[in-house]
Amino acid sequence: MTGNREARPLWPIAAAIFALMLPVTAVVPALEGLTGGRHPELSDFAKHLFMVANMLAALIIAPLAGRLSDHTGWRKRVIVAAMLANALVLFALAQPAPYALHLALRFLDGALHITALTLLMAMAMDRAVWAGTGRAMGTAGAALTLGVATGAPVGGLIAETGAVNVLLAGAGLSLVIAAWTASLGETAPVASRRPASGGWRELPWRRLAAPYVFTFADRLSVGFIISTVTLYLGTVLGAEPARIGMLMGAFMLPFSLLTYVCGRLARRVEPLWMMMAGSVIYGLVLVALGLAPLPLWWVLMPMGGVAAAAMFAPSLVLTARAAEADQRGTAMGGFHAAGSLGFLLGPLLGGGILALAGVFDRPGWLAAFITIAALQWLCVAIFLPAARRRPGLFLSAEPDPGR
């Protein structure tokens, strides 16, 4: 078994996931240049559609990509094809065109990106047989969050030379990821060696409900943070863009670094209890952010990152443990679809609360923070009875070859 594990290391997949996530946040610093800079007639709402189109594609395509992968047994070849196509899409997106065409290309970009991400995560799940579920999912999750954290500052540096250069750099990176993935060894999923299962109908929904619900709430809060919280920092607390970026880094750095640790810890500690504890703390941090002066944010944002890692890593581990060998792509596709839906609704919920408060001539900021926090606590309230009634339900007894 040792030889097999050495023949299928985790780090090449983690490197691909890290590189794949860089363009996701790299476009954020260039967003104004890519929208209003090229289409001066756009409203603020129309500019937001540039991000919405991408997330909408992820929501729709992730489950389909995962199911196709399980049905055919193909992972690597689909990733390579998706990245080659994505290079062409990003190059086309960098060219002058009507905004409607740019939105269509952004949708294709999101579809191709989520396909590659879902199947790379499924490949990490395939290798959990040798590496251990906690180690495999912790490594993949850490690579994902570190890529998201790194993308924004890298994108900011590239955007200083021109907003479209962020897209061209993403196209070049897609070619690199395609070549890198083509060189990887692949563990064929069981589905490639037997007739396809019933897909979504046969998924163990009772075991997947917890990770799907918690990742939905977690990503909803992330959508809230990058939209409503960013506006709050600038308009209410008077933070300049550089300080806002540093505060976001203060959240993402512990989040990234502790995802691996929490993934390993989920082998010895009940993952459901880890997610619930993280959600309780995360909600408290959100409420505190709505009340705290700016200096205290330097303490609260790292606390939020720690709590987010305690929520995210166990949800990945639970998804991996729940799925059978021929359901891994489908289960991971559902996981990303739930997260994408939350990410889409986060800005809408935050903005909707502010708009409703404005009708009554109230600021509404604190109400928005409390509402998002309450959703975290609602997840705990939903699953607490099951956790107390059946302790150890999600605790795996699997050996950990990665020790």
N, C-alpha and C positions, 0 to 999 in steps of 0.2 A: 504493500500500500504506500510505503514511503516513496518508492520510485514513481508511482502514478501521480502522487501529489506533486513531486518535484517536476514532473513532465507537464503539469497543468498549474503553473503558479498563478496567483491572483493579480499580481502587480501589472501585468500587461493589460488586463481588462480594466483595472483601476485607472491606468494611464489614459486609456481610450475614453473612459467616462469623464475624467477630468477635462481632457481636451474638448470633448463634445459639449460640455456645459459652459465653456468660456464665452461663446457667442451669445448665450441667453441673456446675460447681464451686460455684455460688452456694448450692446446697442442702446442701453439706457442713457449713458451720457451723450450719445449722438442722436437721441430721439427727436429733439427739436430740429436739428439740421436735416434729418431724414424725412421729416414731415413738413413743418412750416417752412423750413429752409428751401425745400424744393417745390412746395405748393403753398405759396403765401396766402391763398384764399381760404385755407382750412380753418374751421372752428376748433376750439379746444376738444370738443367731443369727437370730432373727426380725427384729430391727432391720436386720441386714445385708441381708436380702432386699429392702429398699426400694431399695438400689443395684443388687442383682443383677438384679431384674426389669427395670430400665432397660437394663442391659448385655446381658441375654439377648435382649431385643427387637432391639437393634442388631445382634447376631450373626446373627439369623435374617433380618431384614428388609433389611439393607444390600444383599446380592447381588440380592434380588428387586426392590428399588427401582431399582437400576442397570440391571438387565436390562429392566425395563418401560420405563425412559426411552429406552434404545437402540432398543427394539422400536417404540415409538410416535413417537419424535422429540420428545417433550414433556419439557421441563425446568422452565421457569418456571411454567407453570400447575399442575404437580404440587406445586412448592414452595409456591406461594401457598395451594393447597388444604390442604396439610399444616400450614401455620402457622395458618390459620384454625381448623382442627380442633384443633390443639394448644392454642390459646387456650381453647377450651371444655373440653378435658381438664384443663388446669392449674387452671382455675376450679373444676371439679368436684372435683379432688383437694384443694382447699383447704377443702372442706365436710366436716362430720362424717359419718363412714360407717364400716362395719366394715372391719377391716384388710385382709381379703381383697379388698374392692372397691378400697381404696387401692392394693394391689399390682397389680390389674388395670389401674387407671388409669396407674400408673407404667410398666407394660409398653406401653400405648398411647402414652404420652409418649415413651418410648424409640424406638418404631417410627416415629412421626411426625418426631421430631428427626433420626434417622439418615437418613430419606428426604430431608429438606431438605438436610442436610449433604452427602450423597453427590452429589446433583444440583447443588448449588452448586459443589462441587469439580469436577464434570464440566463445568460451564459455564466454569470457569477453564481447564480443559483445552481446551475448544473455542476459547478465545481465545488459546491458546498459538501458534496459526498467525500471529497478528499480534504478539504480545508476546515470543515465544520460550519454550520449555518451562521453562528454568531460572528465568526471571523470573516466569512465570505461577505455577509450583508453589511457588517461594520466597515469593512474595507471599501465596498462599493458605495455605501452611503457617505463615507468620509470623502471619497474622490468626488462624488456629486456635489456635496456642499462646498468643498474647497474650490471646485471649478466655478460655482456660482459666486463665491466670495471674491475670487481673483478676477473674474471677467470684467467687473465694473471699472476698477482702476486701470486695467490694461486697455479697455475700450476707451476710457477717457484720454489716455496718452495717444492712442491712434487717432481719435477724433480731432485732436488738435491739428492734425495735418489735413483734415477733411472728413466730413461725416461719412461719405460713401466709402472711404478707405476701411472703415470698420467692416462693411459688407464684403469688400474685396479680400480683406484678411481672413474673414470667415470662410470664403470660398476656397482660399488656399489651404486653410486648416482642414476643411472637409476632405480635400484630396489626400492630405497627410493621414487623416484618420482612416480613410479607405485603404490606403496602402498598409498602414499598421495593422488594421483588423484582418486584412488578407493574409498576414503572416502568422496569425494566431492559430494555435491548435484548438480544436473544437470537440467538446464532449457531446455526442449526438443525443438528443432527448429520446426517451422511450417511444414517443409518438411516431418517430420516423421508422420504427421497426414493427409497428402493429397498427391495426385499423384505428382511425381517429375516434376519440371518445365523444361524448355528447356536448363537449365544450362548456359553455356557460351554465347549462342546466346541471352539469355534474360537479361543478365547483363546490367545495365545502363551505357554503355561505355562512353557516353558524360560526365557523372559525375565522372566516375572512371579515366578518362584520366589524369586529373591533379595529383591526388595522385600517380598514377602509374609512370608517367613521372618524377615527383619530387623525388620519392623514388629511381628510377633507377639512376638519376644523383647523389643523395646523397650517395648511396651505392657504386657507381663507384668511387666517391672521397675517400671513406673509403678504398676501395681496393688500390687506388693510395697511400694513406697515409701509410698503413701498409707495402707497398712494396717500391715504389720509394722514398717516403719521408724518410723512415727509412734508406735507402741506402744513401740518400743525407746527412742526419745528421751524419752518421758515416764516409763517405768517403770525403765529402767536408768540413763540419763544424767540424769534428774531435770529435764528441760527443761519449763518452763511452756508453756501453749498459745500465748501471744504469741510466745515465742522459736521454737517449732516453726513457726508461721506465717511468721515472718521467714526461717527457714532454707529453707522450701519456696519462698519468694520468691527467695532467693539462687540456687536451682536454676532456677526458671522464667524469671527475667529474661534471663540470657544465652541460655537455650534459645530464647526468643521472638525476641530481637534478632538472633541469628545464623542463624536459619532462612532468612531471605531471602538473607543473604550466602552461605550454603552452597548454596542453590539456584542462585544465579548461578555459583558456583564449579564446580558439577557440569557445566557446559558445557566447562570447560577441563581438569578433573581427572577421571579415571575414577571414576564414582560408586560402583562396587563397592568400589574401594580406599578411598574416603572412608568408606563404611559400615563396612568391616572395621577401619580405623584407629580410628574412633569407638567401635566395640564393644570393642576391646582396651583403650582408655583407660577406657571406661565400666566395664568389669569390674574394672580395677585400682582405680578410685575406690570401687566397692562394697565390695571387700575392705578397703580402707583405712578406710572408714566403720565397718566392724565392729570395727576395732582402735583407732580414734582416740578421744582424749578430746574432749569437746564443743567446746572452743575451735577445734580444727582443722577442725571441720565448716564453719566460715565460709570456709575455703579450698577444701575438697573439694567442697562442694555447687555452687559456680560452675563448677568443673572438670567436674563431672558434667553440668551444663547445656550446656557447650560441646560435650562429647562427644555428648550426645543430639541436638543440632542437626546434627552431622556424620553422624548415623545417619538422622534423620528426613527432612531435606530431600532427600538423594539418593534415598531410597526413593520419595518422591513423584515425583521427576523420572523415575526408571526406570519407574514405573507408567505415567506419561503417555507416555513414548516407546515403550513396548512395545505399547500399545493402538492399533488402527486407529481411524479416525474414528467408525465405527459400533459401537465396543466400549468407548468411554470410560466410560460410566456403569457398565457391567458390571465393567470392570476396577477402577474406583474403589470399587464396592460390595464386591468381593472384598478390596480393600485394607483397608477399614474392618471387614469381617467378621473378617479375620485379626487386626487390632488389638483388636477387641472380645473375641475369644476369649482373647488374651493377657491382657487386662485382667481378665477373669473369673478366669483361672487363677492370676494373681499372688498375690492374698490367700490362695487355697486352698493353694497350694504353700508359701508362707511359714508359714501357720498349721499346715499338716500337718507341716512339719519341726519346728516347736516342740513340737507334740503328740507326735511320735515321740521327740524328745529327752527329753521329760518322762517317758516310759515308762521310760527308763534313768536317770532322775534327773539329767539334764544340762540346762544352760540352753538350748543349741541356737541362740542368736542368731548367733554367728559362722558356724555351719554354714549357716544360712539365707542370710546375705550371700554366702558362698562359692558356694553352689549357684546363686543367681541370676547371679552373675558368670560361673560356668562355662558357663551357657547362652549368654551373650553370646559367649564364646570358642568354643563349639561351632559357632555360626553361621559364625564366621571359618574354622574348620577345614573345614567343609562346602564353602565356596565358594572357599577359597584355591587348590585345584588348578586350577579352571576359570579363575580370574583370572591365574594364572601361565602356564597353557597357551595362553590366548587373550587376550593383553594388548590393551586397547582395545576389548574386545567390547561394552561398554556405553557407550563414549564416542561421543557424537553429533557428527556433522559439520554439524549444522544451523546456519544463520546465526542470529544473535541480534538480532532487530529492536529489542530493548529496550536495546541498548547506548547 
